[in-house]
């Protein structure tokens, strides 16, 4: 049992880390909130003035905001759909007995450890390049016209790239959950004459519900702030077709030098992220209880 002195010593040892962590988060947030109320442009130093909520009004009424918000939802939803469907399939496949199974698992999980910028460059130059990319050569070989992915289907291209990165994560979590499944249930189902489809929907899928919930929550948090893949591949274009909220804030702050407008966008993004997190926790968070 912990004594009063040991608990006090533990709090004292944790205090510097807690203070540093709070300062790391709260100071930038407070500065962003302060700048969001200013007419602050880096091209006009020394002319800052308080304008209240005008930056928020401009940002929320900008047509680019609605486009980027819709793109953000499509990006998150598309990646979740692909990673969950593919992750369940990979997890079931990797759980089967096969020669070299451990090596196959390592190869499947490898993309998750590739830096997003490197991953985007590989897809852009080696796979999706409309002239020298692997997909272009394959399309030419079968007599089809190569697709210019980042000009014709930019958002879908980014969804594919991000899904490739996050698929190993989903597969790993779901594989761990499948391995904890009681094999006696599957053997009893076999004795009762249940087929593979019935066993999947009535035994495996319900068992994966908590793991699926964890994957959705974790991936959503990170997918709301996808940036590197967009910067490297499409730069948010053509137009705003592949711009999400994070990239829109970057454009406003660092390309247009509008620190006030970009800060307002950052605060709005924080609010949206918290709303989404609360919604997800209320909707599916109950699966994590117990």
N, C-alpha and C positions, 0 to 999 in steps of 0.2 A: 504494500500500500504506500502511495506517495505521501510524504509528510508535507507540512506547510512550508518548511525551508526548501525542500526539493522542488515543490511547485513554484515557489518564488524565484529560485535559481533558473528553472526552465523558462519562465516568462522573461527573466532578465537576459538570458542568452538569445531568446527569439526576438527581443525588442529591436535590435539594430536591423535585422533582416526585414521585419514588418515595416519599420519606418522607411527603409530604403525602397521597399516594394510600393508602399503608398505614395512616396514622393515620385517614383518612376511613373506611376499611373495618374496621380491627381494633378501634379504640376502641369504636364502637357495638356491635360483635359481643361484645366482652369484657364490656361493661356489661350487655348483654342476657343473656349467660350468667350473670353474677353475680346479676341480679335474678330469674332463673328459679329460683334456690334459696331465695328469700325469700318469706315470707308478707307481701306488700307491697301494700296497698290504699290508694289516694289518699284515700279517705274516712276512713281511720284513720291519720293521720300520726304518726310517732314510735313506732309499735307494730311495726315490722318485726322479724322474727325468722327465723333460719335453719331451714328445714324439709326440706332435702335434696331428694330427687326426688319429693316429694309433689305438686308442681305438675304434673310430667310425668305422674304416675299419674292425676290428676284429668282432665287434658286428653285423654289417650289413651283413657280409659274413658268419656268423655262421649259419649252418643249423637249429639250434634251433630257431633262430630269425624268419625265414620264417614260421616254424611250429607254433610258438607262435602268430605271426601276423595273420595267417589264423584262428587259434583257437579263437583269439579275435574277428574277424569279425563274425565267426559262433556263438559265445556266445552272442554278441550284437544282431545280426539278429534273432537268435532263441528266445531270451527272449522278444524282441519287438513283434515278431509275436504272441507268446503265450499271452502276457499281453494285447496286443491290441484286439485280437480276444476274449479272455476270458473277458477282461474288458468291451467290448461293450455288451456282453451277460449278464454279471452280472449287469451292469448299467440298462439295459432294465428290467431285472428281479426285481431288487430292486426298480424300479420306479412303479411297479404294486402295487395295493392295496391288502394288505394281513394282516392277524392277526400277531401281533408282529413284524411288519416290522422294527421298530427302533432297536429291539434286534438283528434281523438278520443282519442289516447293521453293527452293532458293531462287531458281530462275523466275518463277512466277512473282515472287515478292520483290525482286530486284528493282523494278521501276519505281517503287515507293521511295527508294533511297537516292533517286536521281534528282538533282536540283531542278526546280521548275523552269529556270531560264535555260538550262542545258536541254531539258526535255523539249521545250518549245522550239529551240533552235534545230534539234534533230528532226522533229516533225516538219518544220517549215522548209528546211533545206534538203533533207534526204528522202522524205516520204511524200509531202504534199506540194512540192514544187511543181508548177504546171508544165515545166519544160524538162527538167532533169530528175524529177522525183520518181520514186519507185512506183507510185500509183499511176503517174503519167505514162511510164514505160509499159506498165501492165495494160492500161486502157488502149494504148496504141497497138499493142501486141494482139489484142482481141478485136481490133477494128473499131474502137470507140474513140470519141473525142475526149482528150484529157480535161479534167475538171480543174478550174482555177479556184481551189477551195477557199482561199482567203478573200477572194473578190465576189464569188457567187454565193457561197454558203459560209460566211465568216463566223457567225455565232455557233453553228453546228460544228465547225472545225475546232473551235475552242472547247466546246463540250467534249468532243472526242479526245482531245489532248489531255484535258483535266481528268476525264474518266480513266484514261490509261494510267495516270499517276495514282489515282485513288482506288482503283480496282484491287490492287494487292492488299491495301489496308482492310477493305471490306472482307476480302477472302480470308485474311488471317483471323479476324475477329470471329467470322462465321465458322471457320474450320475449327477453331478452339471450342466453340459451342457445340458443334456436331460431335467432336471427340468426347464430350462429356455426356452424350446421350446414352441412356441405359440400353445396352444391346439386347437385353432380355425382352424389351418391348418389341424390337424388330423381329426377334426369333418367334415370339408369340404371334405376331402378325403373319409371319410366314406360315405358321402352323394353321392359322385360321383361313389361309388362302388369299390373303391380301396381296395385291400386285404392287409394283414399284410406285405407281402414281398414287394409289391409296395411302401407302406408307408415307409418301412425301407430304401429302396434304393433311393427314390426320395425326402424324407422329412427328416427322422431322420439322415441318414448318412451324407448328405451335411451339416446339422446343426452341426454335431460333428466334422467337418473338422478342425476347429481351436483348439478344445480340443485335437484331435488326434495329431496335430502338436506339441502342448505343451508337451504332453506325450512323443513323440519321442525325442524331444530336451532334455528334462530333464533327461529321462532315459539313453539316450546315453552317456551323460556326466559322469554319475555315473558308467555305465556298462563297460566303457573303463578301469576302475581301480578296477575291482572285484579282491579281494585277499583273504579275510578271508575264504570264502567258499572252495576255492581250497586248502588252507593250512590245513584246518581241515579235509577234506575228502580224496583227492587224492595226495596231495603234488606235483601236476603237472604231475603225472604219469598215467599209466605206460609209461615209457620213457618221451616223451614230449607231449603225446596225450591230456592232459588237461592243459597244460601250456599256459598262456596268457602272454602278454608283461610285465604286472606288476609283475607277479610271476617270470618271467625270470630275471628281474632286481633284485628282492629280492634274487634269487639264486646266481646271480653273485656277488652281493655286500656283503651279510651277510653269505652265506654258503661257497662261494669260497674266501671270503675276498678280492675280487678284486674291490676296491673302484673306481679306475679309469674306469674300464670297465662298472661297474654298473652306474656310473655317466653319462657316454656316452649314455648308454641305457635310462637313465632318460630324458636326453635332447631330444633324438630321440622320446621318448614317448610323450613329451610335443609338439613337432612339429607335430606328427601324430594326436594328439588330436585336435590341432588347425586347421589342414587341414580338419579333419572330421567335426568340428564345422562350419567352413566357408562353406563347401560343403552343410551341412544341412540347414544352414541359407539361402543360395542362392537357394537351391532346393525347400524347403518347407516353408521357413520363411515368404514368402509373405502372407501366410494364417493368420499370426498374425497381419497384418497391418489392419488399419481401425477400 
